[in-house]
Structure formats: C-alpha cells, structure tokens
C-alpha cells in the first residue's frame, strides 16, 4: 500500500510523510490545502506530545469541527492523514496500520 492508495478512500482529503523537522518527503493532497503546512503541523503535534508525555514514539488523532488528522511516528518519519470527520475512520486506521 502507498500513500496515494489512502487518498482513494472515500472522504480522505490527503496523506503524506515528513521528516522529524516537518520537511515534506512525500504527499498526496486531494483538496486545496498546503501539504507542507499539514506536514509541519503533524511534526509539531508529535514533538509536543513526546515532550509532554516523555515517551519515545507516539501517534495522535486530532478531531476538529470539520476534519480529523491522524499522525503517526515511524522509522521513515511522521506520517499524516487528513479526512472529513464523517469518513470511515476505522477503515482509515486499518489502512494506516498496513502502511506503517
């Protein structure tokens, strides 16, 4: 499975991979938003959670009024997926697990 396969899931708006500094490695965004900003935000969220909780690796799911942001730290970098809040979140999580 590849990042672009995730964007084929109904109501997934985009996915990508950034390094730990937030620099974009790969992305596929299907809506009008800046992948670099999403990646930088994902890296910052992971970094702050690790600092606050004192843990080595983490995953974070952020829910907002309109979207859900999945972030997961991997050996390759920080992976992120953005989807509409009414997307099939279970399916998205299963696909993320397979990809990472």
Protein Blocks (a to p, Z undefined) as FASTA:
>chain_A
ZZklmmmpghiabdcdddfkopafbdcdfbdcdfklmmmmmmmmmmmmmmmnopabdcdd
dddfkbccdddddfkbccdddddfkbcfklmmmmmmmmZZ
